[in-house]
Amino acid sequence: MSFIEVLKVLVLGIVEGFTEWLPISSTGHLILVDKIVQFKQPEEFVNMFKVVIQLGAILAVLVIYFHRLNPFSSRKKPAQKRATLRLWMKIVVACLPAAVFGLLLDDWIDAVLMDNAYVVSAMLILYGVLFILVENRNAGTAPRAQKVGQISFQLALYIGLFQVLAMIPGTSRSGATILGAMVLGCSRGAAAEFSFFLGIPVMFGASGLKIVKYFLEGNSFTGPQVFYLLFGMAVAFVVSVYSIKFLMGYIKNNDFKFFGYYRIVLGIIVLAYFGVTALVG
């Protein structure tokens, strides 16, 4: 086990935990950071690691929102328990499109798009522009759904269709679902929280699929690789707790334009960096 590799995992875990819940693309950042720090592991392990490390991030949502998402809590009244079950049903409905397209397109995305820096930069810029346009369009208008509980089953399904777009690296799962929810009439807070909740089944499913495919292709874990994966997940969990709380506090008094501008600037930097690297190389 290399100390340098452990430091690289630390960096990747911090990047995952910080960017997973902000609408700036965690997978895109992990791909770009990995090209810089160069995690010295087999390509199959690295590709699986970039997805499975998200389990640490999703555990943060379960911890922070445990009472709210627990339909069996003894502290809840019967009506509250039924509302929680309805919320889970909406989450399942919203995740159906991603489940279908994920199974159909996972291999193609891994082969064609996953490590393509130009795709990542293009998506960073495109969705940065869209965030700014949507915020300008929504300025001064009252959202139809102020709270997550006001999101209907039909609206949940439509938000789920936006989530499919996040399969393209650089898009951001939270970015696509938050943007879609806001376009469809949700408040920033409702859009962000519903995006967090959608991540639970999607990220568990995506991680499980990656692990199964990893072993079916004849791969296995070494001792150090098990440590790298668990350590990365632990770091992502701790950082995610602060990242989620930061975002929910930020959007109480601010819009998403800052993240739009950030995506545009980062996308231009990435495009320039890898463009120059390709020319020099």
C-alpha positions as CSV (number, residue, x, y, z in Angstrom):
1,M,0.0,0.0,0.0
2,S,1.4,3.4,-1.0
3,F,1.1,6.4,1.2
4,I,1.0,8.6,-2.0
5,E,-2.0,6.5,-3.3
6,V,-3.7,7.0,0.1
7,L,-3.3,10.7,-0.3
8,K,-4.8,10.5,-3.8
9,V,-7.8,8.6,-2.4
10,L,-8.2,11.3,0.2
11,V,-8.3,14.0,-2.5
12,L,-10.8,12.0,-4.6
13,G,-13.0,11.4,-1.5
14,I,-13.0,15.1,-0.6
15,V,-13.9,16.0,-4.3
16,E,-16.7,13.4,-4.3
17,G,-18.1,14.5,-1.0
18,F,-18.0,18.2,-1.8
19,T,-19.3,18.1,-5.4
20,E,-21.8,15.2,-5.2
21,W,-24.5,17.5,-3.8
22,L,-23.6,20.7,-5.4
23,P,-24.9,21.1,-9.0
24,I,-21.4,21.0,-10.5
25,S,-20.9,17.3,-11.4
26,S,-19.0,15.0,-9.0
27,T,-18.2,12.4,-11.7
28,G,-16.9,15.1,-14.0
29,H,-14.7,16.5,-11.2
30,L,-13.5,13.0,-10.3
31,I,-12.5,12.2,-13.9
32,L,-10.7,15.5,-14.2
33,V,-8.9,15.3,-10.8
34,D,-7.9,11.7,-11.6
35,K,-6.3,12.8,-14.8
36,I,-4.2,15.2,-12.7
37,V,-3.4,13.1,-9.6
38,Q,-3.3,9.9,-11.7
39,F,-4.5,7.2,-9.3
40,K,-2.1,4.3,-10.0
41,Q,-4.6,1.4,-10.2
42,P,-6.0,-0.8,-13.0
43,E,-8.4,1.0,-15.3
44,E,-11.2,-1.4,-14.4
45,F,-10.8,-0.6,-10.6
46,V,-10.6,3.1,-11.2
47,N,-13.8,3.2,-13.3
48,M,-15.6,1.2,-10.6
49,F,-14.1,3.3,-7.8
50,K,-15.4,6.6,-9.3
51,V,-19.0,5.3,-9.0
52,V,-18.9,3.2,-5.8
53,I,-17.2,5.9,-3.8
54,Q,-20.6,7.7,-4.1
55,L,-22.0,5.2,-1.5
56,G,-20.2,7.2,1.2
57,A,-21.9,10.4,0.0
58,I,-25.4,8.9,0.0
59,L,-25.0,7.6,3.5
60,A,-24.7,11.3,4.5
61,V,-28.3,11.8,3.2
62,L,-29.6,8.8,5.1
63,V,-28.0,10.1,8.3
64,I,-29.1,13.8,8.0
65,Y,-32.7,13.0,6.9
66,F,-33.1,9.7,8.7
67,H,-36.1,10.7,10.8
68,R,-37.8,12.4,7.8
69,L,-37.3,9.4,5.5
70,N,-38.2,6.8,8.1
71,P,-41.8,5.7,7.7
72,F,-41.7,3.6,10.8
73,S,-40.5,6.2,13.3
74,S,-42.3,6.0,16.6
75,R,-42.2,9.7,16.9
76,K,-44.4,10.1,13.8
77,K,-48.2,10.2,13.8
78,P,-50.1,7.8,11.4
79,A,-50.7,10.6,8.9
80,Q,-47.0,11.5,8.9
81,K,-46.1,7.8,8.3
82,R,-48.4,7.6,5.3
83,A,-46.9,10.8,4.0
84,T,-43.4,9.4,4.3
85,L,-44.5,6.2,2.5
86,R,-46.0,8.3,-0.3
87,L,-42.7,10.2,-0.5
88,W,-40.8,6.9,-1.0
89,M,-43.3,5.9,-3.7
90,K,-42.6,9.2,-5.5
91,I,-38.9,8.5,-5.2
92,V,-39.3,5.1,-6.8
93,V,-41.4,6.5,-9.6
94,A,-38.8,9.2,-10.3
95,C,-36.0,6.6,-10.4
96,L,-37.6,4.3,-12.9
97,P,-36.3,6.2,-16.0
98,A,-32.8,6.1,-14.7
99,A,-33.0,2.4,-13.9
100,V,-34.2,1.6,-17.4
101,F,-31.7,3.7,-19.3
102,G,-28.9,2.9,-16.9
103,L,-29.2,-0.8,-17.7
104,L,-29.4,-0.1,-21.4
105,L,-26.6,2.5,-21.8
106,D,-24.2,1.8,-18.9
107,D,-21.6,-0.1,-21.0
108,W,-21.8,2.4,-23.9
109,I,-21.3,5.4,-21.6
110,D,-18.3,3.7,-20.0
111,A,-16.7,3.0,-23.4
112,V,-17.5,6.2,-25.2
113,L,-18.1,9.1,-22.7
114,M,-16.7,8.3,-19.3
115,D,-13.2,9.6,-19.7
116,N,-13.8,12.1,-22.4
117,A,-12.7,15.5,-21.1
118,Y,-14.3,17.3,-24.0
119,V,-17.7,15.9,-23.2
120,V,-17.2,16.8,-19.5
121,S,-16.2,20.4,-20.4
122,A,-19.1,20.8,-22.8
123,M,-21.7,19.6,-20.2
124,L,-20.2,21.9,-17.6
125,I,-20.6,24.9,-19.8
126,L,-24.0,23.9,-21.2
127,Y,-25.7,23.4,-17.8
128,G,-23.9,26.4,-16.4
129,V,-25.7,28.5,-19.0
130,L,-29.0,26.7,-18.4
131,F,-28.9,27.4,-14.6
132,I,-28.4,31.1,-15.3
133,L,-31.2,31.2,-17.9
134,V,-33.6,29.3,-15.6
135,E,-32.9,31.5,-12.6
136,N,-33.5,34.6,-14.8
137,R,-36.8,33.1,-16.1
138,N,-38.0,32.2,-12.6
139,A,-37.2,35.5,-11.0
140,G,-40.3,37.0,-9.4
141,T,-42.5,34.0,-10.0
142,A,-43.9,31.9,-7.2
143,P,-43.0,28.1,-7.3
144,R,-45.9,25.7,-7.7
145,A,-44.3,23.3,-5.2
146,Q,-42.7,25.0,-2.3
147,K,-42.1,21.8,-0.3
148,V,-41.1,18.2,-1.3
149,G,-44.5,17.0,-0.1
150,Q,-46.2,19.1,-2.7
151,I,-44.5,17.3,-5.6
152,S,-47.0,15.1,-7.3
153,F,-46.4,11.6,-8.8
154,Q,-46.5,13.0,-12.3
155,L,-44.1,15.8,-11.4
156,A,-41.8,13.2,-9.8
157,L,-41.7,11.2,-13.0
158,Y,-40.9,14.2,-15.1
159,I,-38.0,15.1,-12.7
160,G,-36.8,11.5,-13.1
161,L,-36.6,12.0,-16.8
162,F,-34.2,14.9,-16.2
163,Q,-32.2,12.6,-14.0
164,V,-31.4,10.4,-17.1
165,L,-29.5,13.3,-18.6
166,A,-27.0,13.0,-15.7
167,M,-25.7,9.8,-17.2
168,I,-23.5,12.0,-19.4
169,P,-20.3,12.8,-17.5
170,G,-20.1,16.5,-16.6
171,T,-23.8,17.0,-16.3
172,S,-24.3,16.4,-12.6
173,R,-27.0,14.2,-11.2
174,S,-28.0,16.8,-8.6
175,G,-27.6,19.6,-11.3
176,A,-29.9,17.8,-13.8
177,T,-32.6,17.0,-11.2
178,I,-32.5,20.4,-9.5
179,L,-32.6,22.2,-12.8
180,G,-35.4,20.0,-14.1
181,A,-37.4,20.5,-10.9
182,M,-37.0,24.2,-11.0
183,V,-38.1,24.3,-14.7
184,L,-41.2,22.3,-13.7
185,G,-42.1,24.7,-10.9
186,C,-40.4,23.6,-7.7
187,S,-38.7,25.9,-5.3
188,R,-35.0,25.8,-4.9
189,G,-35.3,24.1,-1.5
190,A,-37.8,21.5,-2.7
191,A,-35.7,20.8,-5.8
192,A,-32.5,20.3,-3.8
193,E,-34.1,18.0,-1.2
194,F,-35.9,15.9,-3.7
195,S,-32.6,15.6,-5.6
196,F,-30.9,14.3,-2.5
197,F,-33.6,11.7,-1.9
198,L,-33.5,10.5,-5.6
199,G,-29.8,9.9,-5.1
200,I,-30.5,7.1,-2.6
201,P,-31.8,4.3,-4.9
202,V,-30.0,5.6,-8.0
203,M,-26.6,5.6,-6.4
204,F,-27.1,2.3,-4.5
205,G,-28.3,0.8,-7.8
206,A,-25.4,2.3,-9.9
207,S,-22.8,1.1,-7.3
208,G,-24.3,-2.3,-7.1
209,L,-24.3,-2.6,-10.9
210,K,-20.7,-1.5,-11.2
211,I,-19.5,-4.0,-8.5
212,V,-21.4,-6.9,-10.1
213,K,-20.0,-6.1,-13.6
214,Y,-16.5,-5.7,-12.0
215,F,-16.6,-9.2,-10.7
216,L,-18.4,-10.7,-13.7
217,E,-15.5,-9.4,-15.9
218,G,-13.1,-11.5,-13.9
219,N,-11.7,-8.8,-11.6
220,S,-11.1,-9.0,-7.9
221,F,-10.0,-6.8,-5.0
222,T,-6.5,-6.7,-3.5
223,G,-6.1,-5.8,0.2
224,P,-5.0,-2.2,-0.6
225,Q,-7.9,-1.8,-3.0
226,V,-10.4,-2.7,-0.4
227,F,-8.8,-0.1,1.9
228,Y,-8.8,2.5,-0.8
229,L,-12.5,2.0,-1.5
230,L,-13.6,2.0,2.1
231,F,-11.4,5.0,2.9
232,G,-12.6,7.0,0.0
233,M,-16.2,6.2,1.0
234,A,-15.6,7.3,4.5
235,V,-14.0,10.6,3.4
236,A,-16.9,11.2,1.0
237,F,-19.4,10.6,3.8
238,V,-17.8,13.1,6.2
239,V,-17.4,15.8,3.6
240,S,-20.9,15.2,2.2
241,V,-22.5,16.0,5.6
242,Y,-21.0,19.5,5.5
243,S,-21.7,19.9,1.7
244,I,-25.4,19.2,2.1
245,K,-25.8,21.5,5.1
246,F,-23.8,24.2,3.2
247,L,-26.1,24.0,0.1
248,M,-29.3,24.0,2.0
249,G,-28.1,27.1,4.0
250,Y,-26.8,28.8,0.9
251,I,-30.0,28.6,-1.2
252,K,-32.1,30.1,1.6
253,N,-30.8,33.5,0.6
254,N,-29.1,32.9,-2.8
255,D,-29.9,31.5,-6.2
256,F,-28.0,29.0,-8.3
257,K,-26.4,31.5,-10.6
258,F,-23.0,31.3,-8.8
259,F,-22.9,27.6,-9.6
260,G,-23.8,28.4,-13.2
261,Y,-20.9,30.8,-13.6
262,Y,-18.6,28.3,-11.8
263,R,-19.5,25.6,-14.3
264,I,-18.9,27.8,-17.3
265,V,-15.4,29.0,-16.0
266,L,-14.4,25.5,-15.0
267,G,-15.6,24.1,-18.4
268,I,-13.5,26.6,-20.3
269,I,-10.4,25.9,-18.1
270,V,-10.9,22.1,-18.7
271,L,-11.3,22.6,-22.4
272,A,-8.2,24.8,-22.7
273,Y,-6.1,22.5,-20.5
274,F,-6.9,19.3,-22.3
275,G,-6.8,21.0,-25.7
276,V,-3.3,22.3,-25.0
277,T,-2.3,19.0,-23.6
278,A,-3.5,17.2,-26.7
279,L,-1.6,19.6,-29.0
280,V,1.6,19.4,-26.9
281,G,1.4,15.6,-26.5
